[in-house]
């Protein structure tokens, strides 16, 4: 996957979604964190982070496919 496509797709996420992706996958200078660590940082449950993460990844894939 082209990094530029990911950057553009990330720009379509809201602040919270972008923060979750950056923390989970160690993007933009963040250190990679587990779902539990991200959940604790944001004050929500790990299961909710898991659901959000799946939804965000699905959305990123959809945005990238639109650009191809």
Buried (B, 14 or more C-beta within 10 A) or exposed (E): EEEEBBEBBBEEBEEEBBBBBBBBEEBEEEEEBEBEBBBBEBEBEBEEBBEBBEEBEEBBEEBBEEEE
